[in-house]
């Protein structure tokens, strides 16, 4: 079955079903990053990230529904902050891949160093010719 047919047949999980679906959206990750340092008002998020207010509100609702942001009301104002404790399952899952990526980066570094040595050796040979 071609991928496009699969997409038509199999419904996608709701973004509010779990934290993994919620953080799949890059703007939500940006919002979580921004809210990680301190509690902020919606307009602060809009101004800092340049995302239209209705979109920010929609993303914050998704993040709130899955428990990744906490909400505090002060009169008519609403303040949000990242709930780091609820990010723990995501962190634990992604940590499984840390060793893999560390090994990959080590291999990339080794290849770059080998290439640099070859380039230096080639330059040395040419200058002595």
Secondary structure as the mmCIF struct_conf table of DSSP 4:
data_model
#
loop_
_struct_conf.conf_type_id
_struct_conf.id
_struct_conf.beg_label_comp_id
_struct_conf.beg_label_asym_id
_struct_conf.beg_label_seq_id
_struct_conf.end_label_comp_id
_struct_conf.end_label_asym_id
_struct_conf.end_label_seq_id
HELX_RH_AL_P HELX_RH_AL_P1 UNK A 3 UNK A 9
BEND BEND1 UNK A 10 UNK A 10
HELX_LH_PP_P HELX_LH_PP_P1 UNK A 11 UNK A 14
TURN_TY1_P TURN_TY1_P1 UNK A 15 UNK A 16
BEND BEND2 UNK A 17 UNK A 17
HELX_RH_AL_P HELX_RH_AL_P2 UNK A 19 UNK A 22
TURN_TY1_P TURN_TY1_P2 UNK A 23 UNK A 24
BEND BEND3 UNK A 25 UNK A 25
HELX_RH_AL_P HELX_RH_AL_P3 UNK A 26 UNK A 36
BEND BEND4 UNK A 37 UNK A 38
STRN STRN1 UNK A 40 UNK A 41
HELX_RH_AL_P HELX_RH_AL_P4 UNK A 42 UNK A 49
TURN_TY1_P TURN_TY1_P3 UNK A 50 UNK A 50
HELX_RH_AL_P HELX_RH_AL_P5 UNK A 53 UNK A 65
TURN_TY1_P TURN_TY1_P4 UNK A 66 UNK A 67
BEND BEND5 UNK A 68 UNK A 68
STRN STRN2 UNK A 69 UNK A 74
TURN_TY1_P TURN_TY1_P5 UNK A 75 UNK A 76
STRN STRN3 UNK A 77 UNK A 82
HELX_RH_3T_P HELX_RH_3T_P1 UNK A 84 UNK A 87
HELX_RH_AL_P HELX_RH_AL_P6 UNK A 88 UNK A 95
TURN_TY1_P TURN_TY1_P6 UNK A 96 UNK A 97
HELX_RH_AL_P HELX_RH_AL_P7 UNK A 98 UNK A 128
#
